[in-house]
């Protein structure tokens, strides 16, 4: 009976520890979200970004007016019950175009952030490589390419591609990835030369495993800030490149398109410029501030609650392993 009780008790302790570790990512996400919400600027960013995502999703199935419905008798109309934010020079509903434009800008931001993250991390891996020739060459290449303006890259891409979303994404992702690599290199180099990375390599860990398991987690605060800046700058770049005629093509709704079509008559009809300009400003500010609050929220040093969760999860894991080992030892003795 005693032997049976011991056999049941030990796996139960191990299962409890495993259950705690398994739920650690969800617990961390909850703590990070709460940490962001406690701050005033964090509330602002979460509200603005949530509204942006919600409007983009709703615009897929509904807008107050059809995007292709125009009213030639009510061009540049003021806000009314039928047109909540007025109409533009073609008589199209401004609010409907801004709703539809939110999903275009969201797509551009997501693709730009993903491309800049992949490109930037690839450069970081090369810049902190153990091969001196590769690391030195990568640093020189990044320093040389980073001097090329994003607008120039977009103009070069517009020659074969024409005005398209791809021009914005590739030009911004390429340029912002270089900035990310240059800013993240010192922190990545410090992590790559640390004792635990050398120990992991001595135990046979591959370069990819070292990058994913050790270097990237140590530069997450830097990545959070840089990628949020890339997202905010991508919104501004879309507006600027669309105004120049090499961004979002004509007929595709976007905030930059709404600005480009109304800015010429800003002195006569200022409201049509006010609405897209206000939206772009709020979103860019929210994205830029989001990086700062996210950096503090994901850093265990700056977040006591997250630090405590990590410590508890680590203790639970160690306790489970210890108790399982003791149970195995008792069974061997018997």
N, C-alpha and C positions, 0 to 999 in steps of 0.2 A: 504493500500500500504506500509506504514511504517512497519507494523508488518510482512508483507511478506518479505521485504528486510532484516529485522533482522534475520529471520529464515534461510534465504539463506546464510547470511554472516557468522554466527557462525559456521555451519558445515564446511564451506570452510576453515576457519582458523584451525579447528581441523584436517581436512584432510591434510592441508599443513604440520602441525607438524607431523602427522602420516607418511606422505610421507618421511619427513626428517629422522625420526627415522628408518623407514623400510630400507632405503638405507645406514644406518650407517655402517653395516658390510662391504659392498662393498667399501665405502669410506675409512674405516680403512685399508682394505687390500691394496688399492691403495697407501695410505700414507706409510704404512709399506714397500711396495715394492720400492717406491721412496726413502725412507730413506736408504734402503739397497744399492740401486744402486748408490747413491751419494758418497758412500765411496769406495775407491780403492779396499780394500779387499772384499767389498760387490760385486763389479763387477766381481771380480775373482771367487767368490763362485757361483754366479748366472750363469756365463758362463759355468763353469765346470759342475755344477749339471744339467743344461739344456742340455748340450751336452751328458752327461751320460744318461739322460732319453730319449733323441732323438735316440741315438744309440741303446739303449735297445729295443725301439719300432720298429725301422727299422729292427733290426736283427730277429724279429719275422717273417718277410716276405722275407727278402733278406740278403744275405752275398756274398762277391765277389767269394768265392769258397764254394763248399759243405763241410760241416764239416767232412764228411766221405770219401772224395776224398783224396787219398794219392799218392805221386809221389816218388817211391823208388829210382829213378835216381837223384833226387834233394833234398836229405835230408840235413838239416842245411844250406839251400841255403841263400844267401844274398838277401836283398831287390831288387826287379826287377819289371818290368811292369806287369808280371803275378802274382807275389806274393809281395804285397806292403811292407810287413814287413818281408819277408823271409819265410822259412819253419822250422818246428821242426824236431825232430829225426825220425819221421815217414813219413816225407814229406808232412804233413798237413799244410795248409795255416795259419800262425800265426795271421794275421789280422782278418780272419774269426772267429777263435776261441776266440779272444779277444772281438770281437763284440758280439758273442753269450754268452760269459762269463759275459758281462755287465748286461744282464737280470737276470742271476743267482745271481750275487752279489746284484743287486737291490732288488730282492725278499728276500734275506737273511736279508738285512738291514731293509726293511720295516717290516718284521715279527718280527725281533729282537726288533726294536723300539716300536712296538705295544705291544709286550709281556712285555718288561721291563716297559713301561708306566703303563699298567694295574696292573702288579704285584707291582710296586713301589708305585702307588697311593693307592692300597689296604693296603699296609703296613703303609703308611703315615696316612691313616684314622684310622688304629688301634693304631698307636703311639700317636695320638692326641685325642683319644677317651676320653669321660668324665668319663669313668670307670677307676679308678686308677690301678686296677689289670690288665686289658687288656692292658692299655698303657705301664705299667712297664714291663709286660711279652714280649710285642712286641719289645721293645727296646733291651731287653736282647737277644731275639732270633735273631734279626737283627745283633747285635754285634757279636754273635757267628757264624752265617752263613756267614758273610761277609769275614771271614778269610779263607774260602775254595776257593782255586784257581779255575778259570774257566776251566783250562785244566783238572784238576782232575774230575770236574763234567762231562766234555765231555768224559773222559775215562770211567767213570762209566756208562754213557748212551750208549756208543759204545758197551758195552758187549751184551745187549739185542737187540739193534737197528742196530748195525753195522755202517759202514760209510754212513752217510746220512746228508741231509740238516737239518733234524729235530734235530740232535745232536748239530749242531752249534747254531740253533735258541734257543733251550731250555736252553743249557748251558749258552750262552751269555745273553739271556733274564733274566734268573734267577739271575745271578751274577750282571748284570747292574741294575736290579730292586732294589737290596739291596743297591747298591751305591746311587741310586736316592733317596731312602727313607731316608737314613742316612743324605744326604746333604740337602734335602728339609725339614726335620723335624723342624729345628729351625724357618724357615719362616712360615711353616704351624702352628706351635704351637703358634706363635705370632698372626697369624690371628684368630686362634680358640679362643683365649682369649680376642679378641678385643670387644669393646662395641657393634659394629653393629652385630656381631655374637650372642652375648648374647641377643640383642634385637630381632633378627630373631628367636632364640629359644623360647623366651618368647611369641612370636606371633604364636607359634605352628609349626615352620619350622622343618622338619624331618632332621635327620643326613645326609641323602643323599643330600637333598636340600642345606644344609649348606656347604657340601663338594663341590658340583658342582657350586653353585652360589657365594660363598664367599672365600673358602679356595683355590681352584685351581686357580681362577683368580689372587690371590695375590702371588702365587708362580710360575706364568708363566715364568718370567725371569730365575728362577732357572731350571725349566723344560726344557726350550729351550737349555740352555747350557748343561745340563746333557744328554738329548736325542741326541743332536748332537755329543757329545763325545761317546755315546753308538753306534751311527751309524758308526762313524769313526773307533772305536775299533772293531766293528763287521767285517769290511772289513779286518782288520789285522788278526783277529781271524780266519776268513775263510781261509786265506792264510796259517797261521800256522798249523791249525788243518788238512787241506788238505795235507800239507806236511808230517804230522805225520801219515796220512792214516786213520784218523777217521773223516774227514770232508766230502767234496763233493765226491761222489763215482766216480770211474774211468768211463770215457766215458761221463760224464756230463761236459760241458764247464764251466769254471770259471777262474778268474784271478789267484787264488791260484793253480789251476791245471796246468795252463800254467807255473807258476813259479816252481812248483814241478818237472815237466818233463824236465825242461831245466837247473835247477840250478847245476846239477851234472857236466855239461860240461861248466861251466861259463868261465873257463880259455881258452877254445878252441873256443867257440861260444858265446861271451859275448852279442851280439845283441839280441839273443832270450830271455835273462834274462832282458835286458834293457827295452824292451817295456812294459811287464806286470808290472815290478817294477816301472817304471815311472808313469804308469796309477794309480797304487795303491797309490803311494805317493801323486799324485795330488788330487785324490779323498779324501783321508784321511785328507789332509791339508784343502781342501775346506769344508769338513763336520765339522771339528773342529772350523774353523774360522766362519762358518755360524752361529753356536750357539751364538758366541759373538755379531755379528752384529744384529742377530735377537733379542737378549736380549735387546739391546739398542733401536731397532726399535719399539718393542711392549710395551716399558715402557713409559707411558705418561710423567713421570718426565724427562726422557732423550730426548724425542721427542716433541719439541714445537708444531709442526703441528698436531700431534696426540692429544696432550693435548687440543688444540684449537677445534678440531673436536668433542671431547668428551664433551667439555663445550657447544658448539653450539647445539649439539644434545640434551643435557640435558635442555638447555634453551628453545628449540623448543618444547620439550615434556611438560615442565612446562607451557609454554605460551598457548599451545593447551588446556591443562586441565583447566587453569584459565579462558580462554575465553569461553569454553563450559559451565563451572559452572556459569559464569556471564549471559550467554544467558538463561540458565535454570532458573536463579533467576528472570530475567526480565519477562519471560513467566509466572512464578508463580505469580508475582505481578499483571500482567494483568489478 
